[in-house]
Amino acid sequence: MTNGEENDHGESGGSAAGNKLAMGMSVGLSLGVGIGVVLGMTVFDNLALGLSVGMCMGVAVGTGVGVGRMRADEQEDGGE
């Protein structure tokens, strides 16, 4: 039913592309939460609003960074 390629997830439990995307999202979330706390306490005067805005920004930026890293590695591997 399954072959060896289907069960081979690499050393860290996932594909290389998935690991890069997950790392980009986790870094984006951690930075976004930090920015959200600062925005929530100073600009919005509402911690919940600042955290939600910061988390949304972090997920968006982190996903973009993760996908960008995947594309950069694909271009390097596909060289002549």
C-alpha positions, 0 to 999 in steps of 0.5 A: 500500500505505501512505498518508501518515498511516501514514509520518508519525511527526512530527519526532522519529521517533514519535508524540506519545503514544509520545514522552511515554511514552518520556520518562517511562520514561527519566526513571523508569529514570535516577532508579530506577537512582540510587535502586537504587545507594543502596539496594543499597549501604546497605540491602541490602548487595548492589548487584545487588539494589538495582539490580534493585529500583531499575530495576523501581521506575523503569520502573513510576513512569516508565510512570505518569508518561508515561501521566499526561502523555498523559492530561493533554494529551488533556483539554486538547485536548478542551476546548470 
